[in-house]
């Protein structure tokens, strides 16, 4: 119970500190509006024609392949164990 209370207290302090930190950063007496980024010119270049590489080199598909291979090995191992009759001696 003490651990849960301490954990909640620490998390509460962390959240409170996160809320106060931007206000402390503007501690020069200036307004909060001074912290807002001023508008300017941005150079945004979006290239949709660039290839992302082969699909099989994507880490997601590599992970899916590894999981599929492990499942296939498990299925083969379970199938080759045999389904013999269990004899219980009394």
N, C-alpha and C positions, 0 to 999 in steps of 0.2 A: 504494500500500500504506500509505504514511504517512497519507494522507487517511482511509482506512478505520479505521485504528487511532485516529486523533484523534477521528473521529466516534463510534466506539464508546465511547471514554473520556468524551467530553462527554455522551453519552446516559446512560452509567452514573452519572456525577456528578449529572445531573439527576434520575434515578430515586432515587438515594440521598438527595439533598436533599429530594425530595418526601416521602420516608418519615420524615425526621428533623424536618421543619417542625412537625408537630402536637406533637411532644414538646418542642420549643423554645418553643412558644407557652404551654405549661403550666410555664414555668420558675420559677414562684413557689414551687416545692417541693411543690405540691399533687399529689394523685394524678390519674391519668388519668381516673378515674371522675368527677372534678369537671367534666370537659369534656363529659360526656354531658348532653344536653338534658333538663331536668326535664319530666315529663308535666304537661299542662295541658289546658284546654278549648280545643277548636278548633271554629270555625264553618265547616263545609263545606257549600256550597250547590251542588248539581249540578242543572242545569236541562237536561233532555233534550228539552224541547219547543221550544227556540229554534232557528230556522232558521239555517243557515250561509250563506245567500245562494244565488244561482243557480249551477248546476253549471258553466256556461260561464265564470263569473268566477273559477274556481279556477285558480291559476297552473299547476298540473300539467296541466290540460286545455289551457290556452293553449300550453304548451310542446309538448304532443303535436300540437296543431293546426299549429304552426309547422313542426315536423319533417315532418309529413305533407304540408304544402304544398310544402316544399322538395323532398321526394322526388317529388311529382307533377310539379313543374316540370322536374326532372332527367329523368324518364321521357319527358315530352313533348319535351324538347330532343333526347334521344337518338333518339326515334322520327322526328322531322322531319329529321334529318341525311340521311336517305336511305341506301339500301343498294345503291348503284350498283356496277357491276362495276369491280374494280380491274385496270387494265391496266399491266403492267410491260413497258417497252420494253427490249429487249436490244441 
